[in-house]
């Protein structure tokens, strides 16, 4: 959880989010209207609770290429990317969303994650000429819909998982001035609804400590399949080439007759059998309540699921595929 309180919480009608997104506004009074404005290409989302890290030095790209799941060699200035750090057994430990400016690789990660990330990266430096710095106190992230304008002065990231928009790395001291000219402000609830609609998983919400990239739809986005060895590669390659992931990420369309959203960790069942859990949920301006869930691969894609928690009404849900249950059967290792 972030310890940084955004000055934009002082805007009229701002209501602070809780949990992982504490420190920024959940909404500014009308979250569904805020969603519609973003879809129309207007406004911005304050994501300044996210942590920001820089990696500079002449060896930064070859070093990142060696230790992450992504292809960094020859990365051109201004090119956006997503990279994962995996355990030796292929489980996702960190997710980094970044862009290189020609001298420094800038990345943002989950609130409160920078300290552990920097500590791990420092242990991997050895003789490489890199410098790793947590700059969360000095820089903030905001998200805007659509393409960046030609006169944008800030560093821009526009990856395949940027929901059709882009992220800006802004000096924290510029947040209020930015808000005055970039409005209307939309809260994190609006952003999360669009993220769930897009099927973009979020570390700390939509997975557990056992999750591998194959289960989450991260192949091709956060994992480059045509690069050399990196930690955890054996598991990723084996599941991709020979097997099928044990679980799969799905988007759920929830029964809107129940007036509460399921919380993180609520059980997902087929009949009396638990087959997964809820990651994150939101109210979408068109689809109503939606969620991301991680469920067992062999669950029938046509099955109606139930979301269950103690002392809460059961919520029925239909599933929309994000990860092919048969992925791996369609792939053959190339000699």
C-alpha positions, -999 to +999 in steps of 0.1 A: +000+000+000+012+035-009+021+059+019+019+089-005-013+110-002-021+128-035-027+165-034-056+159-058-076+144-029-082+181-022-102+185-054-140+190-049-160+159-041-129+136-040-134+104-020-102+085-011-098+049-023-089+022+002-068-010+002-040-011-024-051+022-040-052+043-008-037+077-013-057+086-045-093+093-052-117+064-057-140+089-074-150+126-076-187+121-069-199+103-101-177+073-110-199+061-139-199+096-154-162+097-150-159+064-169-179+077-197-157+108-200-126+086-202-141+065-229-149+097-248-112+106-246-115+133-219-098+138-186-072+119-167-068+094-138-045+102-108-023+071-103+002+089-082+000+062-055+021+039-077+058+036-071+084+049-096+119+035-101+147+046-124+175+024-138+204+043-154+239+034-166+254+022-199+246-015-191+210-011-181+194-026-212+216-057-215+213-062-177+175-060-178+175-083-208+194-109-188+173-109-156+137-102-168+112-119-190+113-091-216+136-084-246+156-052-238+186-054-261+184-026-287+153-011-270+149+023-287+143+056-268+106+062-263+097+025-267+073+013-240+074-022-225+063-045-197+087-068-179+082-094-152+106-108-126+099-144-119+110-169-093+132-198-103+100-219-106+083-193-129+060-176-104+054-139-109+072-118-082+073-083-098+057-065-127+074-034-142+058-010-167+084+012-183+099+032-210+135+041-218+145+078-226+179+070-241+198+073-208+175+059-182+148+033-180+118+046-161+093+022-146+063+022-124+050-007-102+024-014-076+020+009-046+045-001-019+064-025-041+095-004-049+114-011-018+114-049-023+120-045-061+150-022-056+164-045-030+162-075-053+176-056-083+206-043-062+215-079-054+217-087-091+240-059-102+273-076-097+298-059-122+271-043-144+273-005-147+237+004-136+223+026-109+188+018-094+169+046-076+135+047-060+121+081-071+086+077-058+089+108-036+098+129-066+077+115-095+041+105-100+021+086-126-011+099-143-031+081-170-048+097-199-071+082-226-060+082-263-027+092-278-004+118-262-006+152-277+023+165-298+032+191-273+034+167-243+066+175-223+065+146-199+079+111-205+052+090-220+045+052-217+019+037-240+023-001-238+000-028-250-015-029-215-022+009-213-059+004-220-057+023-252-043+054-234-009+064-220+009+070-187+028+102-179+058+104-155+053+138-139+073+156-112+051+154-081+052+191-077+034+195-111+004+174-102-019+202-093-010+224-122-015+194-145-049+188-131-060+223-137-053+221-175-060+183-181-094+179-163-119+165-157-104+142-131-116+106-129-111+083-099-093+050-097-127+032-097-133+044-133-098+033-144-102-001-127-135-008-145-118-001-178-088-023-168-111-052-159-130-048-192-096-050-210-087-081-191-054-066-179-043-084-147-028-066-118-001-079-094-014-082-059-051-083-069-057-108-097-033-135-088-016-153-059+020-162-052+016-194-073+006-176-105+027-180-137+025-157-167+008-184-189-022-183-166-027-145-169-025-137-206+010-121-201+027-140-229+036-115-256+029-085-233+051-092-203+070-122-216+090-123-249+090-159-262+121-155-285+149-145-261+176-162-242+176-176-207+162-158-177+151-168-142+118-188-144+120-194-182+120-231-180+085-232-164+071-206-189+086-224-219+075-259-208+039-249-202+038-229-234+053-256-256+042-288-241+014-284-215-015-263-205-016-238-176-032-252-145-054-221-142-067-193-164-078-157-160-114-150-169-136-119-170-168-124-152-202-107-159-218-106-125-255-108-117-265-071-111-294-079-089-271-081-058-261-046-045-225-054-035-194-061-054-174-093-045-142-086-027-107-098-035-104-135-025-141-144-027-145-180-037-156-189-072-176-222-073-193-246-097-219-262-076-203-271-042-168-272-056-145-242-054-127-237-087-110-203-082-111-169-066-121-133-074-092-109-081-108-075-086-143-062-093-158-029-104-190-014-118-188-008-155-208+020-171-222-004-198-218-040-185-227-034-149-207-054-123-177-072-137-147-089-122-115-108-130-111-142-116-084-169-117-100-203-121-090-239-129-082-245-165-106-274-169-138-255-159-163-257-187-162-222-204-200-224-207-205-231-170-224-206-148-202-198-119-211-187-083-192-162-063-195-170-026-184-154+007-196-158+043-224-135+053-229-123+017-255-133-009-243-156-036-236-139-069-240-158-102-216-150-130-209-160-167-174-161-179-156-146-209-124-162-220-092-142-216-068-172-217-075-201-240-081-233-219-063-253-245-033-231-249-003-253-254-021-278-275-019-253-304+019-248-300+047-270-312+083-265-302+104-252-331+138-268-338 
